[in-house]
Amino acid sequence: MKRKMISAIIWAIILLIALLVFIGLYVDKSAEAQKTYREKYKQSLADATEELDTYFSRKIDYDLHYNMVISDLGSARSFVFLIDDYSERQKAINELHYCFVKYPKQMKTRLEAVNQGLKDIVDNLDKGYDEIREVVDSIEKKGE
């Protein structure tokens, strides 16, 4: 009986150690995935600013660059959804993407402000989200 109790205690300790190792591995992989999502989110926003800069420098192919920005913002929306603790930021990016899709005529006059806001976000400045919210708030939602 004593031998069975000692072996049960040893097995319990081994299983506890294994459980702690798996928990540690899970936390590590989760943090690594979050880091990857943040990098891809920033890259998508950087791609959108690059498209806007290309349009500003050439002033041709507006529709092409506009659609590329919509695509890049859609990608950013997907990644920001996966990032923990980004709910307010997610809301700002979702609303911006919605405005690009729903109100292209109004967004055409606000591209420079959007570009500056996205650049500030890529540079890890929180004021970029405020700039994006200002642009979204300036859109006449009942308009075209």
C-alpha positions as CSV (number, residue, x, y, z in Angstrom):
1,M,0.0,0.0,0.0
2,K,2.8,2.4,0.9
3,R,4.5,1.6,-2.4
4,K,1.4,2.4,-4.4
5,M,1.0,5.7,-2.6
6,I,4.6,6.7,-3.3
7,S,4.3,5.9,-7.0
8,A,1.0,7.8,-7.2
9,I,2.6,10.9,-5.6
10,I,5.5,10.6,-8.0
11,W,3.2,10.3,-11.0
12,A,1.2,13.3,-9.8
13,I,4.4,15.3,-9.6
14,I,5.5,14.2,-13.0
15,L,2.1,15.1,-14.5
16,L,2.1,18.5,-12.7
17,I,5.5,19.3,-14.2
18,A,4.3,18.2,-17.7
19,L,1.2,20.4,-17.3
20,L,3.3,23.4,-16.3
21,V,5.6,22.8,-19.3
22,F,2.6,22.7,-21.7
23,I,1.1,25.8,-20.2
24,G,4.4,27.6,-20.6
25,L,4.6,26.5,-24.2
26,Y,1.1,27.6,-24.9
27,V,1.7,31.1,-23.4
28,D,4.9,31.4,-25.4
29,K,3.3,30.4,-28.7
30,S,0.3,32.7,-28.0
31,A,2.7,35.7,-27.4
32,E,4.5,34.8,-30.6
33,A,1.3,34.7,-32.5
34,Q,0.2,38.1,-31.1
35,K,3.6,39.6,-32.1
36,T,3.1,38.2,-35.7
37,Y,-0.4,39.6,-35.9
38,R,0.8,43.1,-34.8
39,E,3.6,43.0,-37.4
40,K,1.3,42.0,-40.2
41,Y,-1.2,44.6,-39.0
42,K,1.4,47.4,-39.2
43,Q,2.6,46.1,-42.5
44,S,-0.9,46.2,-44.0
45,L,-1.2,49.8,-42.8
46,A,2.2,50.6,-44.2
47,D,1.2,49.2,-47.5
48,A,-1.9,51.4,-47.5
49,T,0.3,54.5,-46.9
50,E,2.6,53.4,-49.6
51,E,-0.3,53.2,-52.1
52,L,-1.5,56.7,-51.1
53,D,2.0,58.1,-51.4
54,T,2.3,56.5,-54.9
55,Y,-1.0,58.1,-55.9
56,F,0.1,61.5,-54.5
57,S,3.4,61.4,-56.3
58,R,2.0,60.4,-59.7
59,K,-1.7,61.6,-59.6
60,I,-2.7,58.9,-62.0
61,D,-4.7,55.6,-61.6
62,Y,-6.8,56.9,-58.8
63,D,-9.2,54.0,-58.9
64,L,-6.4,51.4,-58.8
65,H,-4.7,53.0,-55.8
66,Y,-8.0,53.6,-54.1
67,N,-8.9,49.9,-54.5
68,M,-5.4,48.8,-53.3
69,V,-5.9,51.0,-50.1
70,I,-9.3,49.3,-49.6
71,S,-7.6,45.9,-49.9
72,D,-4.8,46.8,-47.5
73,L,-7.3,48.2,-45.0
74,G,-9.3,45.0,-45.3
75,S,-6.2,43.0,-44.5
76,A,-5.4,45.3,-41.5
77,R,-9.0,44.8,-40.3
78,S,-8.5,41.0,-40.3
79,F,-5.3,41.2,-38.3
80,V,-6.4,43.8,-35.8
81,F,-9.4,41.5,-35.0
82,L,-6.9,38.9,-33.9
83,I,-4.9,41.1,-31.6
84,D,-5.8,41.2,-27.9
85,D,-6.7,44.5,-26.2
86,Y,-7.1,46.4,-29.5
87,S,-10.9,46.9,-29.4
88,E,-10.9,50.7,-29.7
89,R,-8.2,50.5,-32.4
90,Q,-10.2,47.8,-34.2
91,K,-13.2,50.0,-34.2
92,A,-11.3,52.9,-35.7
93,I,-9.9,50.7,-38.5
94,N,-13.2,49.1,-39.2
95,E,-15.0,52.4,-39.5
96,L,-12.2,53.8,-41.8
97,H,-12.5,50.7,-44.0
98,Y,-16.3,51.1,-44.1
99,C,-16.0,54.8,-45.1
100,F,-13.6,53.9,-47.9
101,V,-16.0,51.2,-49.2
102,K,-19.3,53.1,-48.7
103,Y,-18.3,56.8,-49.3
104,P,-15.6,56.9,-52.0
105,K,-16.5,60.4,-53.2
106,Q,-16.2,61.9,-49.8
107,M,-13.0,60.0,-49.0
108,K,-11.3,61.3,-52.1
109,T,-11.0,64.8,-50.4
110,R,-9.7,63.3,-47.2
111,L,-6.9,61.0,-48.4
112,E,-4.1,63.2,-47.1
113,A,-5.5,63.2,-43.6
114,V,-6.0,59.4,-43.8
115,N,-2.5,59.0,-45.0
116,Q,-1.1,61.1,-42.1
117,G,-3.2,59.2,-39.6
118,L,-2.0,55.8,-40.9
119,K,1.6,56.9,-40.9
120,D,1.3,57.9,-37.3
121,I,-0.2,54.6,-36.4
122,V,2.6,52.8,-38.2
123,D,5.0,54.9,-36.2
124,N,3.3,53.7,-33.0
125,L,1.8,57.1,-32.2
126,D,-1.7,56.9,-30.7
127,K,-2.6,60.3,-32.1
128,G,-3.0,58.4,-35.5
129,Y,-6.2,56.8,-34.2
130,D,-7.5,60.2,-33.2
131,E,-6.8,61.5,-36.6
132,I,-8.6,58.5,-38.2
133,R,-11.6,59.1,-35.9
134,E,-11.7,62.7,-37.0
135,V,-11.8,61.7,-40.6
136,V,-14.5,59.2,-40.0
137,D,-16.5,61.7,-38.0
138,S,-16.2,64.3,-40.8
139,I,-18.0,61.9,-43.3
140,E,-21.6,62.8,-44.0
141,K,-23.1,59.3,-43.4
142,K,-26.3,60.1,-45.2
143,G,-24.5,61.3,-48.2
144,E,-22.7,59.6,-51.0
